[in-house]
């Protein structure tokens, strides 16, 4: 919802400026011909300004204008309620301690193309395409998922590929809308979904820090204040002034992670981002996550590195084919995940579960 409201805020500002310029509310009504005076009521502030003019300039209180202001306010509330209620799904009251809440959330995608052969194919075979469009079945990525995450908690989502983990992060970040249900996320969100997204390969690393920081919600002044800390954390040194096209993929990921962790967010979303760089840099990333936990930052982590999941998480959620099938203490949920994978012991990894068959020796063959 955040991108939607941000865009609407900008459009609303433009619309209000246009209303003030195209509606005559700063000069007397009698300046306008009588047939054009209805344009006054196109501006919701016109009745209030008429009340103010009448009260302070003429000592009279125009009851008609006041009634018009009340009617305008009621109409705006009704329109807003009708427009935003379907998006919000009728939000239930949540405790102030709850940072993220999913209430019966489902997400569906249509994986097939509505016009697979182009416009010509559509025109020549219109009935069959319409029938196929009606009969196609959506792919449900999340199915009736509900949970709450309290402020300051670090939770992890685990599961097989395609279980819906990254979709869950996208819903929390606001870059994806649910097909049904309600998603609530309170506070400033920092999504580490795709490290280096928005970087320009012809700009230097320093310029990309400013670019990426602004895209993630910081001001230029805030980015400049933290520039030295970001560069030191990324360990790029003198390479920071080189074009990004000269960086390796690991260096780009480290730079993206360094920018994101200096945002001071309320909610941090991490999708496999702790696996960037070498082992020493990964340990630094984990330490940074622990520092966020001490600062009561809510963290949502998605990873297949179960050892890291158990190390940093307060709770773990297990997703399977879009269903939330388990949640609770990290050790217990990871054990259940191992059982579903066919791993007999907690210490055994995926490679131990499916060991390669060894070639038989000559004595065994005999």
C-alpha positions as MATLAB code, in Angstrom:
seq = 'XXXXXXXXXXXXXXXXXXXXXXXXXXXXXXXXXXXXXXXXXXXXXXXXXXXXXXXXXXXXXXXXXXXXXXXXXXXXXXXXXXXXXXXXXXXXXXXXXXXXXXXXXXXXXXXXXXXXXXXXXXXXXXXXXXXXXXXXXXXXXXXXXXXXXXXXXXXXXXXXXXXXXXXXXXXXXXXXXXXXXXXXXXXXXXXXXXXXXXXXXXXXXXXXXXXXXXXXXXXXXXXXXXXXXXXXXXXXXXXXXXXXXXXXXXXXXXXXXXXXXXXXXXXXXXXXXXXXXXXXXXXXXXXXXXXXXXXXXXXXXXXXXXXXXXXXXXXXXXXXXXXXXXXXXXXXXXXXXXXXXXXXXXXXXXXXXXXXXXXXXXXXXX';
ca = [
       0.000    0.000    0.000;
       2.872    2.408    0.630;
       3.728    2.978   -3.070;
       0.030    3.521   -3.796;
      -0.427    6.132   -1.065;
       2.843    7.851   -2.004;
       1.677    8.270   -5.608;
      -1.780    9.400   -4.518;
      -0.245   11.983   -2.184;
       1.609   13.542   -5.102;
      -1.455   13.493   -7.352;
      -3.634   14.939   -4.586;
      -1.234   17.857   -4.150;
      -1.348   18.621   -7.868;
      -5.154   18.345   -7.930;
      -5.563   20.734   -4.996;
      -3.311   23.336   -6.670;
      -5.381   23.069   -9.837;
      -8.594   23.534   -7.852;
      -7.302   26.760   -6.328;
      -6.277   28.159   -9.721;
      -9.346   27.182  -11.741;
     -12.035   28.011   -9.173;
     -12.719   31.660   -8.232;
     -12.566   31.600   -4.447;
     -10.105   34.463   -3.904;
     -12.349   37.179   -5.315;
     -16.075   38.018   -4.952;
     -18.656   35.791   -6.550;
     -20.316   38.639   -8.402;
     -17.233   38.961  -10.595;
     -18.343   35.792  -12.343;
     -21.374   35.632  -14.600;
     -24.247   33.856  -12.927;
     -24.086   30.863  -15.282;
     -20.492   30.112  -14.183;
     -20.870   30.487  -10.431;
     -21.452   26.777  -10.024;
     -17.697   26.324  -10.498;
     -17.255   27.610   -6.950;
     -18.583   24.316   -5.645;
     -15.957   22.353   -7.568;
     -13.514   23.276   -4.815;
     -14.147   21.627   -1.424;
     -12.581   24.624    0.362;
     -14.905   27.151   -1.275;
     -17.720   26.810    1.342;
     -15.240   27.248    4.203;
     -13.721   30.352    2.601;
     -17.205   31.804    2.051;
     -17.962   31.269    5.742;
     -14.696   32.985    6.682;
     -15.366   35.931    4.345;
     -18.881   36.393    5.641;
     -17.884   36.196    9.318;
     -14.760   38.353    9.329;
     -15.448   40.832    6.514;
     -19.185   41.383    6.796;
     -20.025   40.190   10.313;
     -22.508   37.642    8.963;
     -22.490   33.878    9.166;
     -23.679   32.382    5.863;
     -25.627   29.303    6.865;
     -25.836   28.122    3.265;
     -22.072   28.082    2.877;
     -21.661   26.275    6.197;
     -24.179   23.647    5.132;
     -22.288   23.272    1.856;
     -19.026   22.730    3.743;
     -20.638   20.023    5.871;
     -22.051   18.306    2.800;
     -18.665   18.464    1.041;
     -16.928   16.942    4.065;
     -19.498   14.143    4.255;
     -19.181   13.444    0.542;
     -15.386   13.257    0.758;
     -15.567   10.868    3.710;
     -18.058    8.647    1.879;
     -15.925    8.576   -1.279;
     -12.774    7.830    0.688;
     -14.481    5.064    2.630;
     -15.834    3.504   -0.554;
     -12.499    3.692   -2.397;
     -10.086    2.561    0.308;
     -12.184    0.041    2.215;
     -11.874   -2.669   -0.498;
      -8.091   -2.235   -0.451;
      -7.859   -2.357    3.324;
     -10.369   -5.179    3.655;
     -11.824   -3.761    6.841;
      -8.781   -3.546    9.103;
      -9.227   -5.041   12.527;
      -7.785   -3.333   15.582;
      -4.257   -4.420   16.382;
      -2.153   -4.043   19.477;
       0.475   -1.310   19.428;
       3.073   -4.044   19.914;
       2.207   -5.646   16.569;
       4.456   -4.483   13.728;
       3.267   -6.840   10.949;
      -0.040   -8.673   10.612;
      -1.444  -10.972    7.939;
      -5.168  -11.691    8.143;
      -6.326  -14.507    5.813;
      -3.998  -13.361    3.035;
      -3.976  -15.124   -0.325;
      -2.066  -14.286   -3.488;
      -2.809  -15.606   -6.978;
      -1.079  -15.213  -10.330;
      -2.182  -16.029  -13.871;
       0.858  -17.667  -15.400;
      -0.531  -18.122  -18.928;
      -0.739  -15.275  -21.430;
      -4.165  -13.981  -22.381;
      -3.035  -13.400  -26.004;
      -0.327  -15.996  -26.708;
      -0.204  -15.430  -30.474;
      -0.555  -11.668  -30.734;
      -3.430   -9.501  -31.911;
      -3.816  -11.307  -35.250;
      -4.215  -14.649  -33.515;
      -6.737  -13.084  -31.122;
      -8.874  -11.675  -33.943;
      -8.855  -14.881  -36.002;
      -9.642  -17.159  -33.048;
     -11.538  -14.830  -30.744;
     -14.132  -17.367  -29.422;
     -11.502  -19.938  -28.477;
      -9.353  -17.315  -26.754;
     -12.312  -16.027  -24.765;
     -13.190  -19.562  -23.733;
      -9.586  -20.232  -22.700;
      -9.524  -16.981  -20.756;
     -12.658  -17.992  -18.812;
     -11.402  -21.490  -18.111;
      -7.861  -20.698  -17.014;
      -7.034  -21.425  -13.387;
      -4.835  -19.098  -11.317;
      -1.684  -20.215   -9.577;
      -2.164  -19.682   -5.839;
       1.169  -18.769   -4.249;
      -0.198  -18.043   -0.760;
      -3.348  -19.616    0.605;
      -5.193  -18.119    3.612;
      -2.087  -17.176    5.611;
      -2.527  -15.445    8.985;
       0.099  -14.431   11.536;
       1.315  -11.529   13.667;
       4.865  -10.323   14.296;
       5.546   -8.133   17.319;
       7.887   -5.164   17.382;
      11.517   -6.034   17.939;
      11.133   -9.682   16.975;
      13.341  -11.466   14.463;
      11.375  -14.078   12.577;
      12.401  -16.312    9.706;
      10.450  -17.993    6.935;
      11.736  -21.332    5.700;
      10.471  -23.833    3.171;
      11.134  -25.367   -0.205;
      11.596  -23.285   -3.332;
       8.237  -21.944   -4.462;
       6.665  -22.185   -1.004;
       5.761  -18.463   -0.985;
       8.547  -17.015    1.170;
       9.676  -14.215   -1.167;
       6.053  -13.417   -1.991;
       5.434  -12.907    1.721;
       8.295  -10.412    1.897;
       6.964   -8.604   -1.171;
       3.545   -8.286    0.458;
       5.073   -6.871    3.640;
       7.181   -4.417    1.619;
       4.102   -3.234   -0.267;
       5.463   -4.012   -3.732;
       2.810   -6.742   -4.155;
      -0.877   -6.492   -3.346;
      -2.755   -9.441   -1.874;
      -5.502  -11.051   -3.927;
      -7.563  -11.302   -0.726;
      -7.071  -10.623    2.952;
      -5.345   -7.825    4.817;
      -1.659   -6.964    5.218;
      -0.588   -4.423    7.848;
       3.014   -3.212    8.270;
       3.732   -0.364   10.667;
       6.858    1.747   10.422;
       9.645    2.519    7.998;
      10.381   -0.561    5.894;
      13.783   -1.425    4.465;
      13.482   -4.284    1.945;
      16.673   -6.219    1.168;
      14.892   -8.187   -1.539;
      17.281   -7.602   -4.442;
      20.667   -6.213   -3.448;
      21.920   -3.659   -5.929;
      18.512   -3.022   -7.486;
      18.514    0.493   -8.922;
      22.288    0.735   -9.276;
      23.644    2.376  -12.433;
      26.660    0.555  -13.848;
      28.207    3.678  -15.377;
      28.213    5.591  -12.094;
      30.847    5.173   -9.418;
      30.221    3.267   -6.235;
      30.008    6.552   -4.302;
      27.373    7.981   -6.653;
      25.425    4.731   -6.496;
      25.334    4.968   -2.707;
      23.516    8.285   -3.030;
      21.234    6.937   -5.765;
      20.332    3.744   -3.912;
      19.925    5.515   -0.579;
      17.430    7.980   -2.063;
      15.513    5.140   -3.723;
      15.289    3.385   -0.353;
      13.812    6.451    1.323;
      16.751    8.472    2.699;
      17.392   12.109    1.873;
      20.617   13.224    0.205;
      21.739   14.826    3.452;
      21.198   11.587    5.370;
      23.143    9.619    2.778;
      26.065   12.042    2.916;
      26.129   11.891    6.710;
      26.472    8.095    6.601;
      28.683    7.898    3.523;
      31.893    7.078    5.428;
      30.147    4.400    7.506;
      28.668    2.781    4.385;
      32.009    2.719    2.581;
      33.781    1.302    5.628;
      31.162   -1.428    6.047;
      31.340   -2.433    2.371;
      35.153   -2.801    2.581;
      35.553   -1.468   -0.971;
      38.227    1.078   -0.076;
      39.672    2.946   -3.069;
      37.403    1.061   -5.470;
      34.453    3.107   -4.249;
      35.231    5.794   -6.870;
      35.457    3.315   -9.753;
      32.528    2.665  -12.137;
      30.171   -0.049  -10.969;
      30.720   -2.008  -14.204;
      34.212   -2.842  -12.928;
      32.792   -4.497   -9.769;
      32.186   -8.200   -9.339;
      28.698   -9.422   -8.461;
      29.802  -10.015   -4.878;
      31.122   -6.461   -4.550;
      27.841   -5.055   -5.890;
      25.871   -7.144   -3.400;
      28.106   -5.994   -0.541;
      27.615   -2.361   -1.541;
      23.837   -2.806   -1.739;
      23.735   -4.497    1.657;
      25.912   -1.759    3.187;
      23.555    0.977    1.978;
      20.445   -0.826    3.178;
      21.650   -1.610    6.708;
      22.381    2.075    7.377;
      18.762    3.141    6.813;
      17.754    2.890   10.497;
      14.495    1.120    9.608;
      11.609    0.029   11.819;
      11.120   -3.155    9.767;
      13.969   -4.910    7.965;
      13.185   -7.495    5.286;
      16.068   -9.781    4.309;
      15.861  -12.274    1.444;
      19.035  -14.403    1.420;
      21.094  -11.212    1.746;
      23.327  -12.530    4.544;
      25.065  -14.888    2.115;
      26.905  -12.105    0.271;
      30.682  -11.809    0.317;
      33.227  -14.063    1.950;
      32.910  -15.755    5.333;
      34.286  -12.764    7.260;
      31.805  -10.386    5.612;
      28.955  -12.818    6.297;
      29.870  -12.809    9.988;
      29.818   -9.006    9.895;
      26.335   -9.140    8.344;
      25.091  -11.456   11.102;
      26.564   -9.156   13.753;
      24.767   -6.244   12.127;
      21.502   -8.161   12.294;
      22.060   -8.833   15.989;
      22.682   -5.110   16.505;
      19.323   -4.399   14.858;
      17.692   -6.850   17.269;
      19.181   -4.961   20.225;
      17.716   -1.730   18.801;
      14.198   -3.313   18.686;
      14.090   -3.380   14.893;
      11.572   -5.898   13.566;
      13.323   -8.294   11.182;
      11.868  -10.778    8.725;
      14.438  -13.161    7.278;
      14.086  -15.651    4.429;
      16.850  -18.171    3.912;
      17.811  -21.788    3.284;
      20.774  -21.410    5.665;
      19.103  -23.098    8.605;
      22.060  -22.648   10.953;
      21.820  -18.870   10.546;
      18.039  -19.069   10.928;
      18.388  -20.790   14.295;
      21.116  -18.370   15.382;
      19.298  -15.069   14.836;
      15.579  -15.933   14.961;
      13.095  -15.627   17.819;
      10.391  -17.477   15.862;
      10.330  -19.449   12.637;
       7.461  -19.927   10.170;
       7.368  -22.938    7.864;
       5.635  -22.515    4.498;
       4.731  -25.367    2.192;
       2.980  -24.806   -1.153;
       1.546  -21.508    0.026;
       0.249  -22.826    3.368;
       1.584  -21.836    6.774;
       1.951  -25.282    8.317;
       4.093  -24.583   11.392;
       5.346  -21.735   13.563;
       7.160  -21.575   16.856;
      10.602  -22.024   18.382;
      13.403  -22.147   15.778;
      14.747  -25.578   16.809;
      11.317  -27.241   16.717;
      10.255  -25.794   13.358;
      13.618  -26.556   11.745;
      13.351  -30.152   13.023;
       9.912  -30.457   11.409;
      11.293  -29.048    8.168;
      14.101  -31.617    8.270;
      11.559  -34.395    8.711;
       9.608  -33.192    5.687;
      12.823  -33.124    3.669;
      13.649  -36.664    4.763;
      16.603  -35.700    6.959;
      16.672  -38.076    9.919;
      18.780  -35.996   12.322;
      19.155  -32.307   13.005;
      22.898  -32.432   12.445;
      22.557  -34.004    9.041;
      22.425  -31.627    6.138;
      20.690  -32.047    2.798;
      23.791  -33.656    1.343;
      23.803  -36.278    4.106;
      20.165  -37.106    3.455;
      20.825  -38.053   -0.141;
      24.354  -39.368   -0.280;
      25.884  -40.401   -3.551;
      26.093  -44.185   -4.066;
      29.640  -45.454   -3.658;
      31.128  -47.769   -6.281;
      31.449  -51.367   -5.126;
      34.899  -52.781   -4.388;
      36.181  -55.959   -5.949;
      35.557  -57.987   -2.798;
      31.955  -56.677   -2.593;
      31.408  -57.467   -6.259;
      32.651  -60.994   -5.725;
];
